[in-house]
Amino acid sequence: QVQLVESGGGLVQPGASLRLPCAASGTILSFYSMGWYRQAPGKQRELAAVTSGGYTNYDDSVKGRLTISSDNAKNTVYLQMNGLKPEDTAVYYCNVVLLIQRIAHEYWGQGTQVTVYS
């Protein structure tokens, strides 16, 4: 079993920066992927950024402003958020996928609220 704990959310003004860490604990050999999703009020959860095997992918709406990185020694994935906009307001969820005997196991964190107010 893997547990994910996010932190770093908050209430900020447009243009501000936040850094969201997500620490994973439990039985972890290696990650297939680590990512951040977000869910705005009244909308479906959507991918913001993901990293897998050195490859990263971003939603077009966050390219150039959000950066995903990981520290494998600490089993932690980060989302650096710069130039925040009101439309970035959402609950941000950490997601990891592990491959165990060729079977994908997906885990989610509880989420951390990011609110950008003008």
N, C-alpha and C positions, 0 to 999 in steps of 0.2 A: 504494500500500500504506500502511496505517495501523498504527502500533504503539501499544499502550496499556500504561502502566506504573502499577500501583497501589502504594500504600504506606500506612503508618499503622496496620496491624493490630497486635495484641498480646494479652497476657494481662492481664486486668483483673478487678476484683471487681465484684459487682452494684452498680448505681448510678453507676458510673464513666462517663466520656465518652471517645470517640475521634473523630478526624476522619480520614476516608479520602480522600486525593486520588488522582485518576487523570489522568495527563497523556497527551495524545494527540500523536503526532508523525507526520509524513509529509505526503502531498499532501491537504490538507483545504481545501475551499472553504467548506462550511457543514455543520452537523450537522442531520439530521432529528430525531434523538432521542439522549439520553444517559441512561444508567441504571445502576443497581446491582442485581445479582441476588445471591442467596446460596444456598449448598448446605450443609445440615447433614449430619452423618454418617448414612448410611443413607437419606437422603431425596433427592428430586429437586430440581434447581435451581429456585428460585422468584424472582419479581420482588419486590424490596424497595421500590424507588422509581424513577421515571422522570420526565424533564422533556423537553418538546418544544414549541417555539414559545411559551414562557411558561407552558405548562400543566404541572402536576405531578400525579402520581398515586402513591399509597402503598398498600402492602398494609395491611389493617386492623390487623395485629399490630404495626405500627411507627408508626402514626399518632400524632402528638403527641410522639414521642420521636426519630425520625429526620427529618432535613431534607436534601433534595438541592438543590444549587445549582451554578451553572456560571460560569466566567470565560471568555467566548469569546475574549478577547484572548490568553489563555494556553492556549487549547484544553484546559482542565482542568475536570473535574467533581468535586464534593466530596460526601461523605456525612458529615454531622455526626450523631453518634450520642450521645444523652444517655440517662441512666437505663437503662443496659444491664442486661439480664437474662440468666440462664443459657441461656434458650431462644434468645437471639440468637447463640449460638455457632455459627459456620459459616465456610466460606470465602466471601469476598465478591469477586464478579467485576464488573468494569467492562464496560459494553457500550455501543457507539455504532453508530448507523445513519446512513449517508450516502446521499443520493440523487444518483446520477450518471447524467445523461441518463435520468431517470425510472426507473432501476433501483436498488433498495435493496441496499446493501452493508453487511453486518454484521460487526463486529469485536469480539473479546473480549480482555480482559486475562488474565494468568496467575493472578490471584487473590491475595488476602491473607487470612491466617488471623486470625479474631477469636475469642478464647476468654474466656468469662465464667465464672469459677469462684466457688463459694460455700464 
